[in-house]
């Protein structure tokens, strides 16, 4: 593996060599100033950050600039790490900081220790209802509100010294971005995957928009406005995700990380068992003219469709809203009625009756509202009751389809002739026929319907469709993209040239975020969504990091779009993410009085559960941080008080990334700071030996000695835990625990071991080296101290030759030397 050629000016350490009079002082690198410090205080930690912060930022910028210049990256192994981009709500919270710290740690390991070409971009998921509402409340345009928030949050991220590639930054509200979101919609439409139909939707009467199911709480209220959600029939745009259910389910078998497997279980549960298919029945009035809606029927016996006598709809169907008087009478008498419509059987093209049955119900978890009835077939529990409904309502029966032996007759089409009606072969043949007819035929689950993508909002990607009185809905030509937010409402129809009305709705923000990982590869391309060669080189994303709450819907839609883009030749493989690391919430201590009022934690005596100002009892729980509960923590305040690296270690220690992290600063901080102090003491004690007295004696490391054997074992366990955490498990809490154990063992060594033991010195260097991705500034300062001591001794230079270089910083070590040496000790 080639050594990364980093910018020497940015990386060069200004070494501070020690003489005997300074031997008991660990020095802080602040330009040419030497600050003797015998103890690591809070002031010292902040001073270390001040000394190294700008150097670290310059280093990151230089490496990214060199990588993007393509003069040294083409033959390097790539690593694409992506953290879910944030919604620009105004300020980052501790949950953001946790996710981005994890991403930064892995980035620094892959970039500086392994030496890979690392892509670690950042952007903004900028469209959506919250910004629209917040801007309206403040009397501001949504774009102005969003742009101001982006500026503030970008500065927060830069202040955290996170190693993002800012040259690829974009926001989903940029016309240059949503142009390609609109292009994607058009490609879906061309492929027959976009369609309009009337459906009941969750309507928020306050925000006047459609809500996704997960935006409605258990009491049926809007997550945002608190209003009681209404069910309204609206004509909406849908994306036929059902066509990809089998592909999406099969793709889950390719996941390779333990974290992904847990998410894969959730996605399988979301998709459900693919034991049937959705079939579309076009509706006609009694005059034979098409209606502006249809019926979608889920059937587990598609081979029975040729024998369908009628359809039955339940109270949840939008169709009954067309006939309020008929439905009212039926509900009052609990009687079944024929509706004045006909449904076109897509297999036979014959029209069949539609019956409203007030008593018809489906399992709560199913998305069904209608069923097809074929009296000739025994369909078990799904069959209509044997109550002579067909004869009673005057419904005509179709011609017999089966022979007396239960086989399809020879004159039945679709490859069914001679097959048993309930066979797998008949099921598969019927699906093939339905797909040929364009009426469905994809293996599906009754749990899921197609993706409703219409939103009644202003601040979103405009749907690129013109509604023409003669031609109907027509997609906008690609050369006219983007359709901007301020586009004129009337434009010429691309087909006939007559005036046509633009679609007034916008796309679900899940569409915006379903493909952003590709745009980061080619963010400035104005000809293509993404260059095929760049996608081939950098996809899939090697590690995707984000909140567990996004492990189902966002990943589901992102995977669907990736499978679609693969089919049309945009991406080289269907699955967009090789590994996914779901991150738990950061919880705050919530303090509530008996009257329901929340009080800030700093007013509470937690030992006695008493609110100090009032003396009243307090109930303390751990909840997601929020302003309303007064349990939030401002990341900027934490960073300024603790230092960046100390905060990073607090977020990483003691809790696995997948678990919720309770932010108990006093409890977390003491352990981390004590460990930092012990590391600091190791370096200061090493200087107490003095460079001139550093005489190595390999005999000190007698393998028969119990202390030596213990150190060898502990070092191996530490290196193994660290490398596993960086490369596969991401269990940094385990790695830190091992590092803390090794630190304690090194501190217990005798003065003779510290002066003469190659094993002790190697272990010390390995410890600081492996710490560097987690705490880059603190470890750089520790390495500077090690370099001053060990870089001036002939014995130690010889010992570390081909392992570590003391004329380079800790992040400047050569992978084929330092990492190779670490792996030897694994």
N, C-alpha and C positions, 0 to 999 in steps of 0.2 A: 504494500500500500504506500502510495507516495505521501511524503510529509507535506502538510499544508504550508504554503508559502505566505505567511502573514506579513502584514505591514510592519517592518522593523521599527519604524518611528513610533508607532502606537504601542508596540509590545515591549520595547526595550526597558528593562528594569534599571533604575539608578541605584546600584548596589551600595550599601552602607557597611563597610567592613569594620570589624570590631578589633580594638586593641585591649590589652590586659586591663587598662584602667576602666574600660567600658564593659568588661566581661560580665558584670552582674546586672547589666541593664538591657532590657529588650527595647529596641528603638522603633519608633513610628516614623514611617516615611512620609514626610510632608515637604516636598521639594528638597532643599538642602538642610532642613532643620532636623535635629535629632532630639526627640522627646524621650527622655528616660522614664520608663514606666515599669514599676515592679509588680503592679496589680492591674488587672483588667477592670476598669470602672466603666460606668455608663458613658462618661465623658470620653473615655478612650475609644469605646466602640463607635461613638458618633464621629470621633476624629479619624478613625480608620476609614469609615465610610466617606468622609470628606476628602481624604487623601486619594482614594481609589475610584471613586464614583465616576469622575470625568474620564479617567483612563479606561475604565471598563466600557463606557459608552463609546469612546473613540475606537477601541478595539473592535467592538461589535459592528460599528459602522464600517470600519475598514474591511473586515472579513466579508460582510454582506456585499459591499461595493465590488470587491475583487471577485467574489463568486458570480455576481450578476454580469460582470464584464466578459464571462465565458472564456477567459484566457487560461484558466487552470482547473476548470470544473468538469470538463467533458469526460475525463477518464476516471472521475472519482465516484465512488458508490454514493447514491443519493439516500436521503432520509427526509421525508416530508412529514412534518409534525404540525398539526392544526388544532388550535383551541377554538371552541365555538365562539364566533364573534358576538360582541355584546349589543344589546339594544341601548341606544344612547338616551338613557332616561335622565341624565344630568350628572350623576356621581356614581363612581364604582363602589361596590360594597365588598365585604370580606369574602363572600362567595366567589366574586370575580378574582380577587387576589389569590385565593386558594387554587383555582383552576389555572391561572396564568403562571403562578409559581411552579406548579407541577410541569407545565409545558416548558418553562424556562430551564428547569433543572435538566430535563431530558435533552433539550436543545444544546446546552453547554456540554453535556457528556458526549453527545454524538458529534458535535462540531469540533471541540477542542481535545477531547481525550481519544475518541475513535478516529477523527479526521475525515468525516464524511462531508459531502456537500449537503448542507441542511437548509431546507426551506421552512421558515417559521414566520408566516405573514400575519397581518392583522387588518381588519376592516370593521364595518358597522352594519348591523341589521336594522336599517333606519326607518323603514316604513311601518305604519301600524296605528291602531286606534289610540293607544295611550298618548302618543305625541300630538295627535289631532285634538284630543280632548284638552290636554294640558295647554296647548297653544291657544285654543279657543277660550279657555278660562282666563288667560292672560292678555287676550286681545292681540295676539301675535300670529303671523303666518306660521303654519306647521313647519315649513322649511327653515325659517329663521330660528325657531326654537330648537329644531333638530341640529342645525349646523353649530349653534352655540354650544350645545351639549357635547357634540363631537369634539370640538376644540378643547373643552374643559377635560373630557375624559382621556383624550389623546395625551394631554400634558400629564395627567395622573399616571398613565402607563409609562411615559418616558421618565417621570420622576422615580418610578420603581426600578428603573434600570433593567427592564426586561428586553431580551435580545430579539426583538421583532424586526422583520424586514419591512420598514415603512415605505420603501419605494413602490410597493405593490398595493398600498392602501386604496380602498374604495369604500363607498357607501351604497347600499342598495337603492337609495333615492337619487343617485347620480344618473342622468339620462344615458350616459355611456354604458351604465350597467343595465338599467331596466330595458334598454333597447334589446338586449339579448334575452332577457326574461320574456319579452314579447315575442321575439323570434322563436323561443322555445315553445310558447303557447301555439304559435302558428304551425310549427312542425308536428306537434301533437294533434292539431286539428287536421292537417293534411293526412296524417296516419289513421284517421278515423277514431281517435281516442278522445276527442272533445265533442261534447254534445250538450244541448239545452233541454231541460225538462222541468216540469213543475214539481215541486217537492215542499213538504213542510219543513220549515227551518226554525231555529231558535231565534226569536226576534226580541232584541232589547228595545223597549219602547222609549227609554231615556236617551241612549246613545244612537238610536235609530239605525241599527246595523244587525247583521246576522252574526250569531255567536257559534263557535264550534262547541261540540258536546262538553269538552273538558273546561270550557269557560262558563259552565253553568254548575252552581254548587248543588249540594244534596237537597237543599230546600227549593230548588228550582229558580234561584236568583242569579242575576248576572254577577260574575266575579268582579266586574269593574264598577258598575253603577249601583248594584244592589237591587235593581228593579226586578220584579217578578217577570220571568221570561214568558213570552207568548209563542204559541205555535201558529205560524202563518204560512199559507201556500204562496210561494213565489216561483217564478220561472228563473232558473239558475243555470250557470255553466257547471258542467261536471267533467272530470277527467276519468277515463275508463281504466282505472288502476286494476280492476278485476282481470283484465287481459294479461296481467303480469303476475298474478298470484302464484302460479306454479313456479315461475322463474325466481320470484322473491323468496319463496320457501326453500327452493333448492339451493339458492345462494347462501343461505344460513349454514349449510353444511360445510362451507369453505372456511369458516372462521377458525382462528387458530389460538387465540388467547383465552385464558380462563375468564377474564372480564367480559369478553365478547360472548362467551357461551351463556353467561347469565342473561345478557341482553337478548341473545338469540332465543332463549326460552320465552322471554316477554314478547318478542315479535311473533313467535309461533302462536302464542296464546292470543295475540291480537288478530292474526290472520284467521285462526280457527281451523277446523278440519275441512279440507277441500273435498266435500262429498256431494256436490251438486253444481248447478250452474244458474246464472241469471239470464232470463230470456225476455226480450222486449216485444210487447204487443202494441202495435199502433192502434189508436182509437179513431173511430168514425162516428159521426152523428147519424141519426136515422135517415138523413138525406144523402148519406154516402160521402159527405165531405170530411176531410181529416180534421181532427181537433188539435188544439195546441198543447196536448199532453198525451202521455202514453202510460201504460202499466208495465212494471217490471216484476216478473214472476220468478221466484226461486223454486226450482224443482230438483229433487234428487232422482227423478226418473225421466230424463229428457227424451227417452225413447217413447214415452207415452204421449208426447205432444200431438201426434197424428190423430189420437183418439179423444182429444179435449172437446168436451161438449159446451163448457162455459167457464168463465172466470168468476171467482168470488173475492170481493173486497171487504176489508174490515173498516172500522171507524177511524183508523189511522190513515186511511188513503186520502190523498188530495182530491181524488175524483168526486167524492161525495159533496164537496163544497160547491159543486156546480148545480146541485139539485137539493137545496135546503128544505123545500116543502116535502118532497118525497122522503127524504132522510128523516125528517122530524116525525112524519107519520109512522115510518118503519120503527123508529126508536120507541115511540109510545106504545106500539103494539108488539114489539119484539118479533116482528115478522120479516121474512125475506122478501125483497122486491127486485124486479127486473129494472135496471136502469135504462134510460132511453139512449143507449150507445151500443156500438158493436166493436168488438176487438178482432183484429186481423191476426189469425194464426200464422206465424212466419214460416211454418213448415209447409202447410197446405194452401196458404193464402185464402182460405175460407174464413168467413166472419162467424164469430161465436158470440153468445150472449154474455152480459156482465151482470152479476147479481150482487146486491148489497146485503150482507148478512150481519146484523147488529151483534149477534152472539159470537161471531168469529174472532178468535184470539190466537196469538202466537206467543211462544216463549219470550220473556222479557228481554233476554240477551240477543234475540234475533232482530234483524233490521227488516223483516218481511211485513207486508201489508196486504198481500194479495196472493191467491193461489189458483193454479189451473186444475180443473177437475176432469178426469177421464174415467167415467163409470165402468168402462170395460176392464180397467186395470185394478188389481188389488194393490193399493199403495199403503196399506197398513194404517198407522195412526194418522197419517196425513190425509186420508180419504174423507170425502163428505159422508155424513151419516146416511145410512140406507133408509131414507125417508121419502122416496119418490119425488124429490125436489124437481128433477128433470121433467117428469110428467106433470107435476102440479103446476109448475110455472110455464109449461108449454115450450120447454127448451128442446130443440131438435137434437137428435142423437146422430153422431157421425157414423159412417159406415164401419162395420167391424174391421178391426185391424189384425186380430190374432186368429190363428187356427185353433181348432179344438184342443190341440196339444200345447197351447201356450206359446207357439212360435209366430213370428211375424210372417204374414202372407207373402207369397212370391211377388205380388205386384206392388209391394211397399217399397218406396225409394230410400235413398240415403244409406244403402249398404246393409239394411236391417233384415232382409229376407232370410228366413230360416234360422234366425237367432232367437234364443229364449228371451222373453221380454225383460226378465230381471237379471240378465247376464252382464258381466263387465264389458263384453264385446259390444252388446247393444248400447250400453252407456257411451262407450268411446265412439262408436259409429255415429250416434246421435250428435255428439259434440262436434265431430268433423262436419256434419251436415249444417249445423247451426252456424259454425264459423264461415262456411262457404256462403251462406245466405246473409251474413252480416247481422245476425240477430242474437249474438252472444256466443255461447258454446265454449266458454272458458271455465275451467275447474275453479269453483269458488266456494266460499263459506257463507252460510246465512247470517253470520255475525256482522259482515261488513258490506257496505254499499260503496259505490264509486265516490271519488274525491270531489266534494263540492268546493269549487274555487272562487265563486263570486262573493264579493263583499261590497256592501253599500257604504263605502267610505270615499273620502276625497283623497286622503293621504295614502296612496298605494299605487302600484303599477297599473296604469290604464289598460283595460282589456282591448287588444288591437283588432276590433271588429266594428264594421259598419252595418247598420240595419237598413236594408233597402226595401221599399215597398214592393218592388217587382222581383228582386232576386233573393230576398230574405237576408239572413246573416252572412256577411262576406268578410273574410280576413283582410287586413290591410296589406298591401304589397310590401315586400321586404325593403325596397328602396325608400319607402316612406317612413320607416322606423327611425328613431323612436316616435311613438305617439306620446307627446308630452302632456304633462298635467294641465297645461293651459291651452291645449289645442282647441281650435274652433269646433263647436258641437256638430256642425254640418259639414260634410265633405262629399265629393263626387263618388258614386259607387264605382269600384274598380271594374265591374263587369259591364254595366249598362250606361254609366256616366251620369245617371240621374242623382239628384241630391239624396243623400243618405245620412241617417243620424248615427253619431258615434255611440258605442256602448257606454253607458253612464257609470258602470260599476268598475271596481278594481279587483285585482287578484289577491287571493289569500297570501299573507306574508310567508306562509310555508313554501309557496312557489319561489319566492325570492331567495330563500335560504336553501332550496333544494339542489342548487348547482354551484354555489359560490366557491366551493373548493376547487373547481376547475378554473374559474376566472383568475384566481390568484396566480396561476401558472402563466397567464398571458394577459395581464390586467390592462394593457394599453393597446391591444389589438382592435382596430376598428373595422376589420374585414371578416373576422371569424369570432365565434364564441371562445374558442381556444384552438391554437395551432395543434395539429395532430401529432407532430413530432415532439412537442413539449409535453403533451398528454402522455405519449408513449414513454417518454423518459422519466417523468415524475409521478405518474399515477401507478398504483393507488396511494392514497394517504397512508403512511406507515403507522401513524398513531394519531387518533382523533380523541380529543379530551373535552368533556363537557358534563353538564349536570345530569344526574340520573333522571330528572323529570323530563328530559328530552330523549330518553332512551327508546321510546316507542314511536310516537308520531313523527317527529322530525327525522329520525333515522329511516323510518318507513318511507316517507316521501322522498328523501334524498337518495335512498337505494333504488326506488322506482324510477326516478328521473335518470339515474346513472345507467340502469338496465336499458331504458329507452334510448339514451344517447349512444350506448354501445351498439344497439341494433341498427341505428342509422349511421354508424361509422365515425362518431365524434370521439369516443373513448376506446382505448384498447382492451378493456375488460369490463364486465358488468358491475362488479362490486367496487364501490368507491373507497372503502376503508378496510385496511388490513387488520388493524387492531382498534378497539374502542375502549377508552378508560372512563367509565362513569364515575363522577365525583359527587360525594355526598354534600349535604348542606352545611353551612356554618351557622350554628345555633347560638342565640344569645340568651342570657338569663332574664326571664320575663317575671316581673314582680307586680302582683295585682292585689289590690285591697278587696275587702269583702263586698264593697259596693260596685265592684267591677272596674274601678279606676286603676290605670297603670301608673306606676311610679318608677323613676330612674333607679338603676341598680346602685348608684353611688349614694343613695339615701337609705340603704337597707343594711341592717346588721344581719348577715346571713347565718351566723351562729345561732341567733335567737329568732330569726325570721320576723324582725320588727322593723317597721318604717320609722326611722329615727326622728324626723320632724314631728310626726303625729303620735308616735308610740303605738300605732295600731298594728295588728297582725298582718303579715304578708304571705301570700301563697306564691312560691317560687317554682317556676317550670322552665323547661328548655324549649324554645320555639324558634322558628325561622325569624331572622332579624327583620324588623320593620319599624318605620317611623311611628306608626300608630301605637305600637306596644312599648315604645321608649327603650327597646333593647338592642338597638343598632350600635355598631361601632364604626367610626369613620376611619377608613384605612390610612388616610394621610396622617391623622393624629397618631395612630399606632406606629407608623414608620418613623415619624419624627421623634417619638419618645424612645423607641427601642432600637432603632437602626434597621436598615433594610434586611441585612443578613440574619439578624436575630429574629425578626418577624418571619422570615422564610423558614427558619429552623423550627419555630413554634408551630407553623402551619403543617410542617412535614412530620413532626415528632409525635409519637405515642398513639396515633390513630391512622388506620389504613385510609387511603384516598377514597375508597368506595363508601366508607362509613361517614355518618354525620359527625361533624367536629364541633364540640361545645367550646365556645370561646370563653374560657375561664382564664383570664390573663395571668392572674396571680399563680394559679396552679401550674400552667404550662411554662410560664416564663422562668420560674425558679430553677427548674430542671435544665432548661436550655442554657441559661446564663451560667449556672454552675459548671456545666460541661465546657462552655467557652472559656471560663476562667481556668479550668484544668488544662485545656489545650495551651492556653497562653502561658501557664506555669511550666509546661513541658519545654517550651522554647526558651523561656527565661532561665530555667534550671540548666538547660544545655549550654547556655552562654556562661553560666557560672563555672563550667569546666574549663573554658578558655580554649581557643583554637590551638594554641601552642602545646596544650596538654592532651589534645585529642590523638592518642596513640592506640590504634586498633590492635586487638589481641584476639584472634579467632578462637583460641582455646577457652575463652570465657564462655563461648556458646557450646558448652559440652552437652550433647543431646541426652546424656544420661542424667543430667541435672533436671529435677522436677520443675523448677521455675522456667528453665529454658524450654522444656517440652510444652509447658503450659502456654508460653508466649508463642511458640510455633503454631500450636493448635488454635489459639485465639486469633492470631493473625490470619490464618487460613479461613476461619469462619467469617471474620470481618470482611475480607476481600470477596469471598463468595457471596455474602449477603449484599454487599454494595453492588457488585456486578449484576447479580440477579435483579436487584431493584432498578438499576439503570436500564437494563436491557429487556426485561420481560415482566416481572411481577409488579414493578412500580411501588413496592412495599417499602417506602423510604423510612417509615417508622421502625421497621425491623433493622434496616441498615444502620440507622442512627443508634439504635439500642446496642448493636454490635460494636459500633465505633466508640460509644461511651464505655463499654466494657474494656475494649483495648486501651483506651485512654487511661482508665484506672490501673490497668496492669502495667502500663509503661511508667506511670507515676510511682508505682511501688518498687521499681528497680533500684538497685544499689548504685552509689556513685561510681563504682568500678564498672558496672554494666554500661552506664551512660557514657563513660569515657572510652571504653575499650570494646564494647560489643557491637559487631557489625549487624547482628540480628536486631538489636534495639534501635540502631540508627535507621536501618532499612524500614522497620515497622513504623517509626516516627514519620518518615518521608511518605510512605504509602498512605498513612492515615490522613495527612494534610492533602495529598494528591487526590485521594478519593472524596474528600470533603469539598473540593473546589467547585463542582457543579451546583452544590446546594448553597454554599456560602462563598461566592467567588471573591468578594472583597476581603473578608476576614481571612480566608485561606491564603490569599495573595500576600497579606501582611505576615502571616505565620511563615510562609515560604521565604519571604525576604529575610526573616530572622534565621531560618535554617541555612539559607545561602551564605549569609555572612559568616556563619560558623563552619559549615562543612565545605564551602567552596574554596577555602584558603589552606586546607590541609592536604598534603600529598597523599596521605593514607586514605582519607575519605574520597578524594578525587578518583583514586584508583578503585576503591570499593564501588563507587557509583558509576563508573565508566560503562556506557552502554545501557544504563538504567535511567538515571535522572541527570539533568544538566542544570547546574547552578548559575550558569550565565543566562538562563532563560527563566521567565516567570512560571508559576505553577500551571497556568493555562497554555503555556508555550512549549510544553514538553512534547517530545516526538512520539507519536503513537507506536511506531515499530520498536521503540525502546521502553518507554515508561509503561504503556498499556501491556506490552508483551511481558514485562517483568511482573506486573500485577497478576496477569493470568497464570504465570508460573507458580504464584503463591495461592492460587485458588484451590 
